[in-house]
Amino acid sequence: MSTDFALRPQPASAPDSPRPPKRPGRPSARPPARPTAGAALHSIIAATAVLLGLVAIGTVIHEPVLIPPLAASAALVHSAPSQPLAQPRSLVVGHLLGAAAGYGVLALANSSPWAAAVAGGVTLAATMAARTPHSPACATAVVVVLQTPAPGRFVPLLLGATMLLALTGFAASRVRRGTPRYPAYWW
């Protein structure tokens, strides 16, 4: 922002203008409306059910399937189903790119918080370039670098878990009337 902004004359607003003039540096968007109790309960139940399902699958196969980034993804899918971050393309490809970035950074550097931070940034760049924005995928890269899971076990479980999240989002959006349909687009 230039320092001469305050010195420039501002156009006067018309007396019949319904909005006051915008102030520089202030956001003009409003926060989203509060969901109804029924919509919030539906989202909470659907997200919790899929997370419990991931835990159950992990218990049966004796592998941890529920990782923190997947909980964040479930929250996006079930509470903001029309947003680009929640779409199946971003969900599945984003997490796979995050895993790839994590393993790539791990191959170049040892497991450390520094390397994990780099992996998170690389994932953000990769998801933006691939047009698959999904912020929890950055956390997947961090998990890979810090926990060093075996790729032959981790990646298939991650792929299956993200596909399950997308499918439960699809099913849950068709159970309750008036709920936004998920997905807004598949691919």
Backbone hydrogen bonds, N-H to C=O, Kabsch-Sander energy under -0.5 kcal/mol:
donor,donor_aa,acceptor,acceptor_aa,energy
5,F,2,S,-0.9
7,L,4,D,-0.6
8,R,4,D,-1.1
8,R,5,F,-0.7
17,S,14,A,-1.9
26,R,23,R,-1.5
40,A,36,T,-2.6
41,L,37,A,-2.5
42,H,38,G,-2.3
43,S,39,A,-2.3
44,I,40,A,-2.6
45,I,41,L,-2.7
46,A,42,H,-2.4
47,A,43,S,-2.6
48,T,44,I,-2.5
49,A,45,I,-2.5
50,V,46,A,-2.1
51,L,47,A,-2.0
52,L,48,T,-2.6
53,G,49,A,-2.1
54,L,50,V,-2.0
55,V,51,L,-2.0
56,A,52,L,-2.5
57,I,53,G,-2.5
58,G,54,L,-2.4
59,T,55,V,-2.3
60,V,56,A,-2.2
61,I,57,I,-2.3
62,H,58,G,-0.8
63,E,58,G,-1.8
65,V,63,E,-0.7
67,I,65,V,-0.8
70,L,67,I,-1.5
71,A,67,I,-1.2
72,A,68,P,-1.9
73,S,69,P,-2.0
74,A,70,L,-2.4
75,A,71,A,-1.9
76,L,72,A,-1.9
77,V,73,S,-2.8
78,H,74,A,-2.3
79,S,75,A,-1.8
80,A,76,L,-2.2
83,Q,80,A,-1.7
86,A,83,Q,-1.5
87,Q,83,Q,-0.5
87,Q,84,P,-1.1
89,R,186,W,-0.5
91,L,87,Q,-2.8
92,V,88,P,-2.9
93,V,89,R,-1.6
94,G,89,R,-0.6
94,G,90,S,-1.3
95,H,91,L,-1.6
96,L,92,V,-2.0
97,L,93,V,-2.8
98,G,94,G,-2.2
99,A,95,H,-2.5
100,A,96,L,-2.5
101,A,97,L,-2.8
102,G,98,G,-2.5
103,Y,99,A,-2.7
104,G,100,A,-2.5
105,V,101,A,-2.7
106,L,102,G,-2.3
107,A,103,Y,-1.9
108,L,104,G,-1.3
109,A,105,V,-2.6
116,A,112,S,-2.4
117,A,113,P,-2.1
118,V,114,W,-1.9
119,A,115,A,-2.5
120,G,116,A,-2.2
121,G,117,A,-1.9
122,V,118,V,-2.7
123,T,119,A,-2.3
124,L,120,G,-2.0
125,A,121,G,-2.2
126,A,122,V,-2.6
127,T,123,T,-3.0
128,M,124,L,-2.1
129,A,125,A,-2.4
130,A,126,A,-2.2
131,R,128,M,-1.0
132,T,127,T,-3.0
137,A,134,H,-2.0
138,C,134,H,-0.5
138,C,135,S,-1.4
139,A,135,S,-0.8
140,T,136,P,-1.4
141,A,137,A,-1.7
142,V,138,C,-1.5
143,V,139,A,-2.6
144,V,140,T,-2.4
145,V,141,A,-2.2
146,L,142,V,-2.6
147,Q,143,V,-2.9
148,T,144,V,-1.8
153,R,150,A,-1.3
154,F,150,A,-3.0
155,V,151,P,-1.9
157,L,153,R,-1.4
158,L,154,F,-2.7
159,L,155,V,-2.7
160,G,156,P,-2.6
161,A,157,L,-2.6
162,T,158,L,-2.4
163,M,159,L,-2.1
164,L,160,G,-2.2
165,L,161,A,-2.2
166,A,162,T,-2.1
167,L,163,M,-2.4
168,T,164,L,-2.6
169,G,165,L,-2.0
170,F,166,A,-2.1
171,A,167,L,-2.5
172,A,168,T,-2.9
173,S,169,G,-1.7
174,R,170,F,-0.5
174,R,171,A,-1.2
175,V,171,A,-0.5
175,V,172,A,-0.8
176,R,172,A,-0.9
179,T,176,R,-1.3
184,A,81,P,-0.5
